[in-house]
């Protein structure tokens, strides 16, 4: 191989490496963003569920207190 062909081969290898690395970074970033959105949605749903449970518990406690007042 001539020195010119070796130079073109080296440039091609470097370009292939750079493009592969860039595609991997974009692909990994998209996956991480998707995972973050999924985690955020799950956290929001858990927060709403906990708030509903707390409201229901307060309502049940209020009913128990009012029943006890009626019995006394």
Beta strands, then each sheet from edge to edge (+ up, - down):
end
